[in-house]
Amino acid sequence: MTDAQIPLKDRMKSAAIAARENAHAPYSRFKVGAAVLDNQGRIFAGCNMENAAYPLGTCAEAVALGAMIAAGGKTCSHVLIVGGDGDLSPCGGCRQRIAELCTSDCVVSAVSADGAILKEWKMADLLPHAFEFDR
């Protein structure tokens, strides 16, 4: 089966799960992976990176969005995050990051470590009053 034949959401899950395995989470031991789908149909993945100076850690969503921007992507239409076994949703800062870089119909999916969909939201439901700017 070629990549084109694998459903998009499955490719995003695979990318996020693989990134999660590379997470640097020595303090919390809570590894997170993320994948974003950009306006050109490309998938970018990222993982969380903790730091002993706590505020300097970086979320998986921020890493994936940064990779998208670095590659020339402008907007994303789907964000998928993979954590452990429990509940999961983007933090407030990542909700704002996603809101600034997503399409109006962007879907955010939370997935367990085994790939099961936990929850899905429209971005506007996750952050209904996001700070906005004219693009």
N, C-alpha and C positions, 0 to 999 in steps of 0.2 A: 504494500500500500504506500503510495506517495504522500508527501506532506499535504498536497492539495486535496487528497481524498479523506484526510483525517479532519473531523469537524473542528471548526475554529475554537470553540470553547475547550475541547480536549487538548488542542495544541497549547492554548493559554495555560491550562492546568498543568500540563507537563513542564512548561517553561517555569512556572511559579514553584512547582514542587522541586525541580532541579535547583533553582536558585536558593530555595529554603535550605537545602542541604549544605550550602556554602555559607550560611549565615554566621556572623561572628556574635555569639550570644553567651559569652562566658559567665556573665553575672546573673541574668534571669534564666538562662537555659531555655528561653522561649524563642524558638526560631520562627521567622516569618519570611515567606517569599511572596512576591507580587509579579503580576504581568499586566501590561497595558497594551491595548490595541490602538495604533495611531491612525491618523487620517489617510495614510497610504496603505493600510492593511498590514502593517508590520507589527510584530510582537516584540516588546522589550521587557526584560525581566530584571528584578532586583531583589536583594535580601537585606534584612536589618543588620546594622553594624553598631554594636554597643561600644561604649567607651567608659573607662574608669571615671572620667569627668562627666558624670551622668548627662548633663544637658547637651553634650556633644555627640550623643548617639544619633543615628540616622535610621528612619523607618524604611522598610522595604518599598513602600509605595513611592517615597521620595526618590529612592535610587532608581526605580524603574522609570519614573517620569523624567528624571534627569537624563537617563540614557536616551529616552525618546527625543528630548530637546536637543541633546548633543548630536544626534543623528539627523536633525533637521525636521523632526515631526513638530506639528503645530498644535494639534488637538487629539484627544483620545475619546473613544466611544464606549470602551469597556475597560473596567479595572477588575482584576481578579486577585484576591489575596488568600494565601494559604497559611494557616497556623497549626496549632496542635489539635487536641480533641475537643476543646471547649468552644464557647462562643467567641466571636471575633468580629470586629468592625474597625474601620480606619479611625485613628485618633483625630482630634479636632484640627490639628495643624495639617494633617494629610487630607482631611475633608476639604479644607480651604485650598490646598494645592491642586487637588483633583478638580474642584469647582472652577478654578481659574483656567484649567487646561482642557476641560472636557466639552463635548458637544451637549446640547440641551437635553438630549435623550440618553445620556450616558447611564450605563448599568454598572453597578458595583456588586460583585459576587464575593461572598465569604465561603471558603472551602476548607474542609477538614484535611488533616494530613494524609488521609487515605483517598482524597479526591472527591468525597461526597459534598454536594452543595448544601451549605448550612442555611444561608439566607441570601436574598438578592434584593437590591433597592435601586430606585432611580436616584441619581445624585441629588436632585432637588429635594428629595425626602430626607436624605441624610444631613443636608445642610441647607435648610429652606431660606435662610437669609444671608447667604454668602456675600462677602465683600465682592463687588463687581467693578469692572472697568470696561471702557469701550475698546473693542478690538479693532 
